[in-house]
Amino acid sequence: MGPQGLLPLLLMLLDCWASVSAQTRATPPVTTEGLNSTQAARTTPRPALSLRPPGTPKASVPSSGPRPTPVTDVAALCVCDLTPAQCDVNCCCDPDCSSMDFSVFSACSVPIVMGDSQFCSQKAAIYSLNFTANPPQRVFKLVNRINPSIFCIHITNYKPALSFINPEVPDENNFDKLMKKSDGFALSSESEISFATQSDVPATAKYKYGARLQTSDSFLRFPSPLMSSLCTDDNPAAFLVNQAVKCTRRINLEQCEEIEALGMAYYSSPKILRVPGLRTKAEIPITVQSVLIQSLNKTLTRLEDSLVLNQTLVEAGDVKICTNVVLEQNTKPVPLSGNPGYVVGLPLAAGFQPQKGSGIIQTTNRFGQLTILRSTAEQDCLAVEGIRTPVLFGYDMQSGCKLRLPKAITCQLAVQKVKSLLKGQGFPDYVAPFGNSQAQDVLDWVPVHFITQASHMKDSCQFPVALVIEVKWTKYGSLLNPQAKIVNVTASLLSSSFPETNSGNERTVLISTAVAFVDASAPAEAGFRAQPTIDARLPFDFFFPFV
């Protein structure tokens, strides 16, 4: 090729060289505090070749817009600065630290401060110590870190997501403006259902304290005085709320059979909804346990059956009487020792089962269901026989007395007498786990384990001297409102050898009873739900062209 052939080649190379543009990238400054100097590194030009042919105009590159300004200024952020106006040890970014403080530092506790690590490129503040200087100095660098991961955020097009926005609280000034922004109270087409239908949907509804007891057609109502002593029949019964009211009613005898509130059916016919608002679920009927008839001379007669009686107008000569009129409901609620868990200071509910398959039989005196000896100043067991002290939940108690036995009494007779003193009359076989346990739920009740502990001395007659009752309970339910539940009851009868006679003709024996409550609750452990698993399948060319 001659010299004339080189001319077009040289012109093409020169044209290509003319299209080379130099881009410069400046290295961020490095600041060394204490020296009052800033050193800037040399800028190195970096060529970027343009592959467009000569004479072709430069195409405009579509821009995705400038990156948003970072909300957090990492140069001014110091996460280890915990005490104001004081230098925190090993906190290199603390502005309150001086050169004298740096001399006692071992290292920077927070060497780098940066924003969200998910961005592809972001500013980072790097702190270090220069121990070669005298005194040691802090070195600060503000660099631009590149995220090596291929899954990173290049541009955020939603600026409000970079920070938490304080919600605007409605007040009298901006209420109308916020109402215009909202969609109002209109229902969408998918949820346009009537209230009656919507009330049948939730399956987790339940009665709350003070809520009205719903029936199949309305609410459960009882008469009560309103503005005066006269009765009004629109008083709803509330859930877990005891009511005991008294009112008077003026009636016309001619309307005796027409007033519904006078008959038994008005109170016994409604069926209470088991779940409020769900009429499709099971309904609980009201059971009449007993009926008492009061005569004109105030005598009471219990009927053998619980048939529903209707009010009737009866004429006896010139006298007209409205019979079978309801005068009262049971206004005395059943006393409980807790609802559901036991309350400290209330007696334990206990009883016995007369035969297998029957319910628990309890005495009407709730303070006499589980008792121990009562101590007196005389300490004479025979003088206080039959006088007992109830076992109260949460109270550890101990009592005792002296028993004087004649010399002629045998050991077997003395054992029977002492056992009756220690156990009392009708020692229970079961204890209620909760303060509101029902007597018919026998399987839920806690049996009393009776143990007899004999002495180590070999004697034909073991004489009981003490009865120790141990009640184990635990905290049941939520940590916010734990309920006391009894889980085990043990009654130990301690025995010893039959005492010898004293110088006189009597034997003096000291017998005692004790109750101990033991908290058997296991330490609460915080429970966390299992982390969700991601079951996703990527396309086979998802990592192309990297893999």
Secondary structure as UniProt FT lines:
FT   HELIX           3..18
FT   STRAND          21..25
FT   STRAND          30..32
FT   TURN            33..36
FT   STRAND          37..39
FT   STRAND          44..48
FT   TURN            54..55
FT   TURN            74..76
FT   TURN            79..80
FT   TURN            84..85
FT   TURN            89..90
FT   TURN            92..93
FT   TURN            95..96
FT   HELIX           99..102
FT   TURN            103..104
FT   STRAND          112..114
FT   TURN            117..118
FT   STRAND          121..130
FT   TURN            131..132
FT   STRAND          137..146
FT   HELIX           159..162
FT   TURN            172..174
FT   HELIX           175..181
FT   TURN            184..185
FT   HELIX           189..191
FT   HELIX           195..198
FT   TURN            199..200
FT   TURN            209..210
FT   STRAND          214..215
FT   STRAND          221..225
FT   STRAND          230..236
FT   TURN            239..240
FT   HELIX           253..255
FT   TURN            256..258
FT   HELIX           260..262
FT   HELIX           265..268
FT   STRAND          271..273
FT   TURN            276..277
FT   TURN            279..280
FT   STRAND          283..285
FT   STRAND          292..294
FT   TURN            296..297
FT   STRAND          300..302
FT   STRAND          312..316
FT   TURN            317..318
FT   STRAND          319..323
FT   TURN            344..345
FT   STRAND          350..352
FT   TURN            356..357
FT   HELIX           366..368
FT   STRAND          371..373
FT   TURN            381..386
FT   STRAND          388..390
FT   TURN            393..394
FT   STRAND          397..406
FT   TURN            407..408
FT   HELIX           411..423
FT   TURN            425..426
FT   STRAND          430..431
FT   TURN            435..436
FT   TURN            439..440
FT   HELIX           442..444
FT   STRAND          446..453
FT   STRAND          462..476
FT   STRAND          483..497
FT   STRAND          506..519
FT   TURN            540..546
//
